[in-house]
Amino acid sequence: MRFPLRFLLPLFMLGLPHALPAGDGRQEHAISIHIEGTEQDGPGRVFSHMVLGQEKFFRLSPEITHTDFQAVLPFRSEEGDSYGAVFALRNRGKSRLSQITGSMQGSFLMVVVDGRPADYMIIDQQVEDGVFVIWRNLTDSHLEFFEKSLKLARLDIPEDGQ
């Protein structure tokens, strides 16, 4: 059986990018924020993680990602073994944060850094200012990623704290 060249060419083209010496195309770091879901959402839509000794389920699809970050202010975590950061969100992220914190109070948010759950928080009030804090589990490499790859502005905090 012979295959016409027109059928082989697309297969060859699909394999070609893997042979090019331009790297693997993967991003250096990824940060995403996921809202709590339920086990009934199904295994293709949620992942489970232990939070405060209880199994919680979080939606696989993130609500906010690092592409929504506009500015950053890193700090040393309370434990001192990693960094945290305050992020100002772009309009889309700011709007999404306001929506989920307004409608999902009492639910948890999970921060996933480079594919691993890194931090969580409970939603206790609506956040309308577009400021989000990751309290721990960021590294020097993440801070470099924010500055050099994402080119995030440095978040300015007024001296009086307001």
N, C-alpha and C positions, 0 to 999 in steps of 0.2 A: 504494500500500500504506500502510495506516495502522497506527501503533504505539499500543497503548493507553498511557495516561498512566502506568500502573504500571511500564512498562518504561523510560520516560524519566526518571522520578523518581530511581531509583538512579544513573543516569548523571549526572544533575545533582548529586546529593549527593556523588558521588565527586569531582567537579570543584570543589565549593564550598570545601573547606578550602584550596585553592590561591589562592582569591580573597580570603581573609580576611587582614587586615593584622597577623597575629600572628607574623610571621617565617616563615622557611622550615622550622622544625621541626628543623633540624639542630643537633646538639650542637656546642658550641664547640670541644672537643678530644676526641680519642680516643687511648687508649694500650692496646696489647694485646701479649701475650707469646705467641709461637708456637713450638712444638716442631719440630725437624727431622723431615721425612718423607722419602719417596723419590720419584724420578721416576715409578716404577711406580704410585704412588698416583693419578696422573692429573691432567690440567690443571685440572679442576674442583675439585680437592681440595688442591693445593699451588701455591705460587709459588716462583720461583727467585730466588736472590740470590748474588752473588759474596762469598765469605767466605775471607779469607786466600789469594786467588788461585784458589780452586776454586768451581765452581758447586755450591751447596747448595740443597736443596728444603725448604720449610717449609710446614706445614699451614696452610691458609687459615683454618680455624676456630681461634680463639684458645683457649689453655689458661686464661689469666688476663686480665682486663681491669681498667681503672681502677675499675670498680664493686666490685672485690674489695679496693681499698685502704681501710685504716682510719685510718692515721696516716702522716705524712710528715716527713722531715727533709731539706730541700734543702741543696745545697752547690754551690760553684763547681767546674766541671769542671777536670780537670788542665790542659787546653789553655787554659782561661780564657775561651773564647769562648761558653760555654753553661753550663747548670746540669745537675747530676745530682741524684738524690734517693734516699734510703733510705725504703722503704715497709714498714710493718707491714700484713700482709694479714688480712682477715676470715677467719673459720673456713673457708668454702668455698675461698677462694684458698689459704689455708695448707695445707689438706688436698691440694688439687690440686698445689701446688708440691712437697710431700713425695712424692706418688705419682710424678710425672714425674721428679723428680731421683733417686728411688730406683730406678726401673726403666729409665731412659734414659741412664745414665752413658756419657760419651763422645760424646753427641749435643750439638748446638748448640741454644740458645734464641735467638730473634730478637725484639727489642723493636721494635714498630712504633708510631711517634708520628704522629698525624694522617695515616695512610695511607702513610707512608714508612718504610722500614727505617731505624732510628736507632742501634741498638747490637746487639751479639750477645755471647754468652758460651758457653763449653763447660761442660757439666755434669761436674764432677769428684768430687762427693760429694752425698749426700742432704742436703737442706735441710729441717729439721724445725721451725725456730723461726718460720717464717712471715715472715721478713724478706727482702726482695728489693731489689736496688740497680739503678737505671738510672744509668749512669756519665756520660752526656753527651746533648746534643741537646735539652734542655728549655730553654724561654725564660721570661722574666718573665711572659708571658701564661699559660704552663702553671702557674707557681707561684700566680698569682692564681686560676686555675681550681681548683686543689687547695683553696685556702683558702675562696673565696667560693662556688663552684658545688658542689663535692663536700663542703665543710665538714669537711675532714680535720683531725683533731687533730694537734698538733705532737708528733712522736715524741721522747720523752725518752731520752737516752743517759746512763747513769750516769757520774759523773765519773771513776771508775776504769776505764771502758771495758768493763765486764762487765755 
